[in-house]
Every structure is written in C-alpha cells, then in structure tokens.
Amino acid sequence: MESLKDALAKAHRTFSDRNPASHQAYLASRNHLPGGNTRTVLHANPFPITFASGNGCTLTSVDGHRYIDFLSEYTAGIYGHSNAAVRTAITDALNQGWSLGGNTVYEKELAKLVCERFQPTVELVRFTNSGTEANMMAVATAMAWTGRKKILVFKGGYHGATLSFRTPPARVPQQDMKLPHEWVVGTYNDVASTQRLLTSLPPNSLAAILVEPMLGSGGAIPGSLTFLQFLRSYTSSHGALLIFDEVMTSRLSYRGLGHKLGIQPDMMTLGKYLGGGMSSGAFGGRADIMAMYDPTKNGGVAHPGTFNNNVVSMAGGCAGCKVLDEETTNRLNDLGELLKEKVQRAIDQGLCFEKANDSITKSVDGVTVGVQELKTDNLLDPPMCITGIGSILSIHLPSPELLSLFYHHMLSEGIYLAERGFIALNIELGVADVERFVAGTEKFIRCFKGLITQPD
C-alpha cells in the first residue's frame, strides 16, 4: 500500500503541474508579502490557488480551473460571489460618495434590521469592521460593566485573530498572539470540569463567559444543550455576562443558533456575512449594558472606529439581510443537513462501518465530543466523520496530512473547501452540487481507504 507521505507528495506534484500560473503568482508575492501571505488560513501546501474571479457558487483560478465553492469565504460568502441585490445596493451607495466622515442613512437601517432579526437578545447594537473587533469589544464591555477581569473561554474556541484558543497546525508560528486579558480556559462541552474550574476562581472575579454555541473554526462541534444551559445558569447566578459568539453560527437559524436552542445570552457578536460579504462585525445585547455607549450620557465608554459605519458594508448589509430572509436561511441549512447525511452515509458504507448502540467520546482538536461508536475490524474510534449543523460542517480525519490529501483530492474533483476540512455553504449551491461533493468523497474513500483506516 502506498504510504501517506508518498500519496501526499504525488498530490502536490499533480497540483503543481496543473497550476503553473498560481505557482508563479505565489513566488512573485513572496517578494512583498511574508511567505506570500497576508491571511494565514489561506496558505496551503505546496502553494495556494490564486483566484481570478467568482460568479454564483463558482470560483475560477488564474490557471482557468473552475471550482464549486464549498468554503464560501469561511462563512462570509453566504450570498455567493455575484448576488445582484447586494451588488446594486453597494453600487448605489458608492454613487453617492464614500468616506463621508459622518452619519449616514445606512447604519440606521442596518441597525434596525439586525435588532429586529436577532430579538430578543439584541436590543441595541454597534458596528465594527470584523468579528474579531466585535468580540474584542464584547469582552471589553463585559469587563467595564461588571468591574471584573477574568474571562472564561474554551479550548478549540476561535473568536478572532487575537482571541484564538485553537491548537494551531504545526506549520503556524507558535507564539501566543492573544490579547493579554485574564483568560480562564475550560473544556468545551464538559460541564463537570467547567464547574470545577469556575469553583476554583476567586469570588466575584469572573466578568464573562465567551463561547460559540457551536465551535466554528474549531471543527464544527455543536455545543450540547446541557453545557450551554449550565453556562447560562452560572452567569445569571454569579453576576457575570454570557456572550454568545455568533459571528459564524448566526446563519444556522434565522434568529441565530442561541435562539434556536432556546438560550438567551446577555450579549451576542456578529460578523462574516453581516455586511453583505463586505468587512463587517457587530456586538449587541441588553439595552442597559449597551447604554454605556450612549454619547449623550455622562460616565459612559467610547467606541471609536473610522470605518464602523462605512457605506459599503452598511449598504451591503442592508441588502444582504433582506436577501437572507427566513425562507432562504432555512433552505440553506436544510441543504447542509442533506450534505452531512449523504457524506456520513458515504463514509459508513465506504469504510464498512457497523454502527453500535453505545456512544463513545472522540477528541477533535483537543475538544471532547460525543460520537456514535463505529466499529471496523481494527478500530473503535471512527477514523473519518463529518460534524456540524446546517450550513457549517467539517470533515475529520486522523491527521492533518490526511486532511490535506482530502483537500487536494477534492480540488481535482472541482470542489473547493478549506485544507483543514472546514465547509460552509452559500445560497447559490443546489442539490446537484451536493451530489458532486458526495461523489468526490466516495471516490476519495475508494482511493485511500487503506490510509484512512490504517494511517501512518
């Protein structure tokens, strides 16, 4: 049997031969960008694809190859790449001028749309330029509101470039770039250990719990209802704030994943798709907390930001919120559930799994999650699975090298996703695209079954 190392080297050679223009673009960019990169997650070995254009759910590279987009700009590209309503709204706004240096009609309309959509959690809202900024401001707000310093977060959580608690891939620099807050790091979905950790804290020291209702970048691991309810109960009884980071997960239900689960946090952060695919973010919540930012009152706090209300993001967001209505949101997430069901069935059948009745736990990126026990002749844990909810999913394999092999295989099948297995759907995708993804997965399993079940 071909070794994983040899299989991946062959995939890299094939990729390099098929993408000479992307290779040249990468080499030229190294003269001006460190490693030819200005956004770490977009690097892939042996070099990343350079795209020339996007239309609908299709991306075209500088080498002329077309890919069905199952990454959707890591959830920000939920509208696809050429939505007419969003384009018209942005063009109309630009025709009126930009960088106006004052209030415009757009942030007022978008604020109304956001508050109405994410009620009852978001009573008042403020805009930022990214989800990272939104989470930074939410944490700062919690500390100012409570007068406390400690923030509970969880392994596997990702709240932005300076708020990452994931285990980085080996090729990523290991220096700690997190903001220097008093972080307390717990284990996601583990009520007992979280209870012990909270009990160990000094009294009245916890300002907030910052948590994703489903880990997004951390592997599309849904939070258990029991776990999230425990966090809500604890914060309510201890004078701390519960912040739901829904920068990604707000797309999983029309009013957000927290609302779907029946849990109302004190604050909520948004981003990614919020600006119609343009740079955007927002933080909002209870009116009494957000009133600290009211500039007409004394003793409040400031939140400056040159581009907080830039007309491109605000106009795009207004149009996007209307495009992504409840019916469209539901259809998109139903399509994601169909994809998950079909891919998992392909895995079960392709690897000859026999489902048992008992459940076991599996560690994914250092996070303990419950999975159905899957038995093969020589394995107890499933070596391959798909997790997630609705339109955000993730493929899991025993090693980063196998995930990279899957990534390159799917590229050869005309499918684009993240090298780490992350998947985000957009509203331009349809059932035929799902079937193509499933067929590509089935072919991967047929070609590399031995490497999946018996990795090096």
C-alpha positions as a printed Julia matrix, in Angstrom:
456×3 Matrix{Float64}:
   0.0    0.0     0.0
   1.22   3.49   -0.89
   2.32   5.45    2.18
   0.54   8.64    3.21
   3.76  10.58    2.68
   4.07   9.29   -0.9
   0.38   9.85   -1.64
   0.54  13.44   -0.45
   3.76  14.1    -2.37
   2.09  12.77   -5.52
  -0.94  15.01   -4.92
   1.37  18.01   -4.51
   3.17  17.21   -7.79
  -0.13  16.85   -9.64
  -1.4   20.1    -8.16
   1.81  21.95   -9.09
   1.69  20.65  -12.67
  -1.94  21.78  -13.07
  -1.45  25.26  -11.59
   1.65  26.96  -13.02
   0.07  30.43  -13.03
  -0.89  30.17   -9.36
   2.64  28.99   -8.62
   4.16  31.99  -10.37
   1.76  34.35   -8.6
   2.77  32.8    -5.27
   6.51  33.1    -5.99
   6.14  36.75   -7.07
   4.1   37.62   -3.98
   6.87  36.37   -1.7
   8.87  39.45   -2.71
   6.37  41.71   -0.95
   4.36  39.56    1.47
   5.94  37.34    4.15
   5.61  33.84    2.73
   3.4   35.31    0.01
   0.62  35.61    2.57
  -1.42  38.26    4.37
  -4.06  35.91    5.84
  -2.6   32.8     7.44
  -5.58  30.48    6.95
  -5.4   30.85    3.15
  -1.98  29.24    2.85
  -1.95  25.65    1.66
   0.9   23.38    0.65
   2.67  23.33   -1.73
   1.22  26.78   -2.54
  -2.26  28.31   -2.55
  -4.55  28.71   -5.53
  -4.81  32.28   -6.81
  -8.33  33.1    -7.93
  -9.17  35.39  -10.83
 -12.93  35.65  -10.39
 -16.07  34.3    -8.79
 -19.62  34.05  -10.04
 -22.58  32.44   -8.29
 -21.11  29.47   -6.43
 -18.19  29.05   -8.83
 -14.6   30.23   -8.44
 -12.16  30.48  -11.37
  -8.42  30.37  -10.8
  -5.72  32.21  -12.77
  -4.99  28.84  -14.39
  -8.55  28.72  -15.72
  -9.81  25.94  -13.45
 -13.36  26.21  -12.11
 -14.33  25.07   -8.63
 -17.67  24.75   -6.87
 -17.25  26.84   -3.73
 -17.99  24.86   -0.57
 -15.92  27.21    1.6
 -17.85  30.44    0.95
 -15.18  32.72    2.39
 -15.24  30.84    5.71
 -18.99  31.68    6.09
 -18.72  35.34    5.0
 -19.61  34.49    1.38
 -23.07  33.18    2.17
 -24.55  35.14   -0.76
 -22.22  33.6    -3.33
 -19.97  35.82   -5.41
 -22.29  37.94   -7.54
 -25.61  38.5    -5.78
 -27.47  41.12   -7.81
 -29.27  42.76   -4.88
 -26.09  43.21   -2.86
 -24.16  44.5    -5.88
 -26.88  47.03   -6.72
 -27.06  48.3    -3.14
 -23.3   48.81   -2.94
 -23.13  50.47   -6.37
 -25.96  52.84   -5.48
 -24.22  53.76   -2.22
 -20.89  54.39   -3.94
 -22.61  56.6    -6.49
 -23.5   58.9    -3.59
 -19.88  59.11   -2.42
 -17.93  57.35    0.32
 -15.76  58.16    3.35
 -18.24  60.86    4.3
 -16.96  61.27    7.85
 -20.42  61.45    9.38
 -23.66  59.61   10.0
 -25.45  58.1     7.0
 -28.83  56.5     6.47
 -27.3   53.07    6.02
 -26.13  52.28    9.56
 -29.54  53.33   10.89
 -31.37  50.93    8.59
 -28.94  48.07    9.21
 -29.17  48.52   12.98
 -32.96  48.27   12.75
 -32.74  45.13   10.63
 -30.23  43.48   12.98
 -32.19  44.28   16.15
 -35.45  43.05   14.62
 -33.84  39.87   13.34
 -31.93  38.89   16.47
 -34.55  39.82   19.02
 -34.92  39.45   21.93
 -31.15  39.18   22.52
 -30.02  42.23   20.56
 -31.93  45.24   21.93
 -29.2   47.69   20.89
 -26.26  47.15   18.54
 -22.97  48.76   17.5
 -20.99  48.02   14.35
 -17.33  47.12   13.92
 -15.11  46.15   11.0
 -14.82  42.43   11.75
 -15.91  39.63   14.02
 -12.56  39.9    15.79
 -13.29  43.52   16.68
 -16.82  42.62   17.74
 -15.55  40.02   20.2
 -12.82  42.34   21.48
 -15.45  44.98   22.18
 -17.85  42.5    23.79
 -15.13  41.34   26.2
 -14.17  44.93   26.99
 -17.85  45.77   27.54
 -18.25  42.89   29.98
 -15.24  43.98   32.0
 -16.45  47.58   32.11
 -19.98  46.54   33.08
 -19.0   44.13   35.84
 -15.79  45.76   37.06
 -14.17  42.32   36.87
 -11.27  40.96   34.83
 -11.49  37.19   34.25
 -12.98  35.81   31.04
 -13.83  32.11   30.65
 -13.23  30.72   27.17
 -12.8   27.16   25.87
 -10.18  25.06   24.14
 -10.97  24.85   20.47
 -12.71  28.22   20.5
 -11.85  30.86   17.93
 -13.07  34.41   18.44
 -10.66  36.22   16.11
  -7.01  36.68   15.29
  -6.12  37.86   18.81
  -8.7   35.69   20.55
  -7.8   32.19   19.38
  -7.83  29.16   21.65
  -7.4   26.54   18.96
  -4.38  24.27   18.71
  -2.53  25.72   15.7
  -1.25  23.49   12.88
   2.41  22.58   13.11
   3.38  25.0    10.31
   1.82  28.01   12.08
   4.12  30.03   14.38
   3.57  29.04   17.98
   3.94  32.47   19.59
   0.94  33.44   21.67
  -0.8   36.37   19.98
  -3.82  36.56   22.29
  -4.78  39.81   23.93
  -3.36  39.94   27.48
  -6.63  39.53   29.38
  -7.06  37.27   32.39
  -8.19  34.25   30.41
  -9.54  31.14   32.08
  -9.55  28.23   29.59
 -12.03  25.4    30.05
 -13.02  22.25   28.16
 -15.87  22.65   25.7
 -18.96  20.52   26.34
 -17.63  19.31   29.71
 -19.97  20.56   32.46
 -18.18  18.8    35.32
 -14.7   20.16   34.6
 -16.1   23.63   33.84
 -17.92  23.6    37.19
 -14.67  22.69   38.99
 -12.77  25.4    37.12
 -15.33  28.08   37.99
 -15.41  27.0    41.62
 -11.64  27.48   41.81
 -11.86  31.17   40.83
 -11.75  33.92   43.45
 -15.25  35.18   44.35
 -16.67  37.91   42.13
 -13.76  37.75   39.66
 -15.49  36.42   36.54
 -16.62  39.14   34.13
 -17.98  36.94   31.35
 -18.1   33.62   29.58
 -17.34  33.96   25.86
 -18.48  30.9    23.93
 -19.58  29.77   20.48
 -22.86  27.81   20.57
 -21.08  25.59   18.06
 -17.33  25.68   17.6
 -16.84  27.05   14.09
 -13.18  27.16   13.12
 -12.53  24.62   15.87
 -14.14  21.84   13.83
 -17.91  22.49   13.66
 -18.52  20.86   17.05
 -22.04  21.63   18.35
 -22.34  22.7    21.96
 -24.54  20.39   23.95
 -27.76  21.88   25.28
 -26.85  20.8    28.8
 -23.47  22.54   28.58
 -24.83  25.81   27.21
 -27.71  25.85   29.7
 -25.2   25.38   32.52
 -23.23  28.41   31.31
 -26.43  30.48   31.21
 -27.43  29.4    34.7
 -23.99  30.02   36.19
 -23.54  33.52   34.77
 -27.06  34.54   35.79
 -26.46  33.49   39.4
 -22.95  34.91   39.71
 -23.26  38.4    38.24
 -21.26  37.61   35.1
 -22.28  38.1    31.46
 -22.85  35.32   28.95
 -21.58  36.3    25.5
 -22.51  34.14   22.54
 -20.04  34.5    19.7
 -22.36  34.01   16.74
 -20.07  35.53   14.14
 -20.39  32.23   12.29
 -23.35  30.46   13.88
 -25.93  33.23   13.49
 -26.51  31.86    9.96
 -27.65  28.48   11.34
 -31.11  29.81   12.16
 -32.9   32.98   11.16
 -32.53  34.49   14.65
 -29.25  32.77   15.46
 -28.29  29.42   16.94
 -28.78  30.57   20.54
 -32.4   31.45   19.82
 -32.94  28.1    18.12
 -31.6   26.36   21.24
 -33.8   28.47   23.5
 -30.91  30.17   25.31
 -30.72  33.96   25.53
 -27.28  35.39   26.28
 -26.61  38.86   27.67
 -24.63  39.82   24.59
 -24.15  38.48   21.08
 -21.49  39.11   18.47
 -21.97  39.01   14.71
 -19.8   39.31   11.62
 -18.75  37.46    8.48
 -21.82  37.75    6.22
 -23.39  40.68    8.13
 -22.09  43.32    5.68
 -23.33  41.55    2.57
 -19.92  39.89    2.17
 -18.01  43.1     2.89
 -15.88  43.61    6.01
 -18.2   43.93    8.99
 -18.96  42.97   12.56
 -21.34  43.89   15.34
 -21.85  43.45   19.05
 -25.15  43.94   20.82
 -27.32  42.82   23.65
 -29.28  44.07   26.61
 -30.24  47.73   26.39
 -28.95  48.53   29.89
 -25.5   47.18   29.04
 -25.26  48.77   25.59
 -26.42  52.12   27.02
 -22.86  52.57   28.28
 -22.01  53.62   24.72
 -24.66  56.37   24.55
 -22.63  59.54   23.86
 -25.43  61.75   25.24
 -24.93  60.34   28.74
 -22.16  61.07   31.21
 -19.85  58.38   32.56
 -20.09  56.03   29.62
 -17.43  54.4    27.46
 -16.21  55.29   23.98
 -16.11  53.1    20.9
 -14.38  54.91   18.02
 -13.63  53.38   14.62
 -13.16  55.18   11.33
 -14.89  52.53    9.26
 -17.52  51.3    11.74
 -20.27  52.77    9.57
 -18.59  52.68    6.15
 -21.21  52.94    3.43
 -20.07  49.85    1.51
 -20.56  47.44    4.43
 -23.67  49.18    5.72
 -25.42  49.25    2.34
 -24.32  45.7     1.54
 -25.57  44.57    4.92
 -28.98  46.14    4.43
 -29.4   44.34    1.14
 -27.94  41.09    2.46
 -30.3   40.93    5.43
 -33.22  41.15    3.05
 -31.8   38.53    0.68
 -31.15  36.14    3.57
 -34.75  36.01    4.74
 -36.14  33.22    6.9
 -37.15  31.0     3.99
 -33.73  31.3     2.33
 -31.93  30.69    5.62
 -33.96  27.55    6.25
 -33.4   26.25    2.72
 -29.65  26.75    3.02
 -29.43  24.91    6.33
 -31.64  22.1     5.07
 -29.21  21.71    2.16
 -26.35  21.49    4.64
 -28.13  18.8     6.61
 -28.66  16.87    3.37
 -24.94  17.15    2.61
 -24.0   15.97    6.09
 -26.36  13.0     5.92
 -25.14  11.89    2.49
 -21.44  12.32    3.31
 -21.74  10.39    6.57
 -23.59   7.61    4.75
 -20.82   7.51    2.15
 -18.24   7.24    4.94
 -20.14   4.5     6.76
 -20.64   2.46    3.61
 -17.23   3.13    2.09
 -15.32   2.19    5.22
 -17.68  -0.67    6.08
 -18.65   0.73    9.47
 -21.2   -1.06   11.56
 -22.92   1.31   13.96
 -23.16   0.13   17.52
 -25.73   1.24   20.08
 -23.27   2.63   22.59
 -21.74   6.08   22.43
 -18.1    6.89   22.97
 -16.16  10.11   23.06
 -13.66  11.3    20.49
 -11.09  14.07   20.75
 -11.18  16.58   17.92
  -8.54  19.32   18.15
  -8.33  18.81   21.89
 -12.11  19.04   22.35
 -14.04  16.09   23.72
 -17.22  15.42   21.79
 -19.74  12.61   21.83
 -19.9   10.48   18.71
 -21.64   7.27   17.8
 -19.39   4.26   18.26
 -18.3    2.92   14.89
 -16.66  -0.48   14.61
 -14.29  -1.83   11.98
 -12.11  -4.85   12.18
  -9.32  -2.99   13.94
 -10.7    0.38   15.04
 -13.08   1.53   17.74
 -13.0    5.26   17.02
 -14.29   6.36   13.61
 -11.25   7.41   11.55
 -13.41   9.68    9.39
 -16.57  11.59   10.15
 -18.44  14.81    9.38
 -19.74  17.15   12.09
 -21.67  20.38   12.23
 -25.11  21.91   11.94
 -26.86  23.09    8.81
 -24.64  25.12    6.52
 -21.42  24.85    8.6
 -19.74  21.45    8.58
 -16.31  19.9     8.96
 -14.63  16.72    7.75
 -12.47  14.96   10.36
  -9.64  12.54    9.58
  -6.9   11.05   11.78
  -4.16  13.52   10.77
  -3.59  16.93    9.14
  -1.78  15.11    6.33
  -4.88  13.06    5.52
  -7.0   16.22    5.58
  -4.55  17.8     3.15
  -4.82  14.74    0.92
  -8.63  15.04    1.03
  -8.34  18.74    0.18
  -6.18  18.05   -2.89
  -8.39  15.2    -3.98
 -11.48  17.4    -3.83
  -9.68  20.13   -5.79
  -9.04  17.56   -8.5
 -12.79  16.89   -8.47
 -13.56  20.59   -8.9
 -14.58  21.17   -5.27
 -13.1   23.96   -3.11
 -13.07  23.74    0.68
 -10.59  24.52    3.47
  -7.46  22.38    3.72
  -8.42  21.59    7.31
 -11.77  20.15    6.18
 -13.98  23.13    7.01
 -17.11  23.54    4.86
 -19.55  26.47    4.6
 -22.41  26.53    2.13
 -23.77  29.51    0.23
 -27.22  30.23   -1.15
 -26.12  29.69   -4.77
 -25.45  25.99   -4.16
 -28.03  23.35   -5.03
 -28.71  19.64   -4.71
 -26.64  18.86   -7.82
 -23.63  20.49   -6.17
 -24.18  18.43   -3.04
 -24.27  15.26   -5.13
 -20.97  16.22   -6.74
 -19.38  16.75   -3.31
 -20.66  13.36   -2.15
 -19.35  11.66   -5.28
 -15.93  13.21   -4.71
 -15.93  11.97   -1.12
 -16.9    8.46   -2.22
 -14.04   8.43   -4.71
 -11.59   9.61   -2.03
 -12.63   6.75    0.22
 -12.26   4.21   -2.58
  -8.8    5.51   -3.47
  -7.41   5.91    0.04
  -9.39   3.54    2.26
  -6.24   1.84    3.5
  -4.64   5.14    4.51
  -7.81   6.26    6.29
  -8.25   3.12    8.35
  -4.54   2.47    8.91
  -2.82   5.87    8.86
   0.98   6.01    9.05
